[in-house]
């Protein structure tokens, strides 16, 4: 029997939510696709200059209990102009076929210069269709959609620290990844500066995501100290702090988070969290909860 099918079946039978809710099934399938893709990158020279970052890195390497759609990377040296995803997606496609998965790839770049590859497949849904693992309505060919994993890389200035770690999921793979302190700095920056482009006016506007505040609580509860030097550099890049040369420290971060809180829509944030967490891992964001957590931020600073 196909190894990947057995792995997928075992994962899906662990939680009834995959049988009840199509969204959570698709989230889990996407996560398994990520686990198939990452070793293919590890088997090339990709991590010579690209470093794993973002929510998926935090989940795969540190046990964050939420789904994350993308595989995000940052370059150590600025080679973005000559970078080409096709060199690496060819390996992903080849390895996918060996595992029994057909991957299709599309390529793009965004307004920030990120090089993007979108890996699409419905093979895992096809594998489990009619096997009494999930409802057939979730997997029938005329009713199922393609599951997409976005791969994104760019060059980012700043003093992040990275390390070599082993991802032990479907297949073991060695990756270069932000250390936990640089990951935290990146998340603080996202919570404070996330923005989108208005489709009508083409202007940038604030965008708050439940995942940012969910992750912040995860870091604060574990008393992680952010990489303040890296955070300061990131803040200078975009958003309200662009060009202001902020020298971030604990006091500044707490004040900035409290200020950002003033415009939060908690109903919308909790809808975001509900879509990316299983019931057993879900939290409900409230103003009081965030005040409590932010007040606890930086305790590890006192201990050096």
Secondary structure, DSSP 8 states (H G I E B T S, - for coil): --HHHHHHHHHHTT-THHHH-HHHHHHHHHHHHHHHHHHHHHTTTGGGTEEEEHHHHHHHHH---S---EEEEEESS--TTT--THHHHHHHHHHHHHHT---EEEEEE-TT--EEEEEEE-HHHHHHTTTTSS-GGGT-TTT---EEEEEEEEE--S---EEEEEEESSSEEEEEEE-HHHHHHHHHHHHHH-EEE-TTT--EEE---HHHHHHHHHHHHTT----HHHHHHHHTTSGGGTTS-----HHHHHHHHHHHHTT--HHHHHHHHHHHS-GGG-----HHHHHHHHHHTTHHHHT-
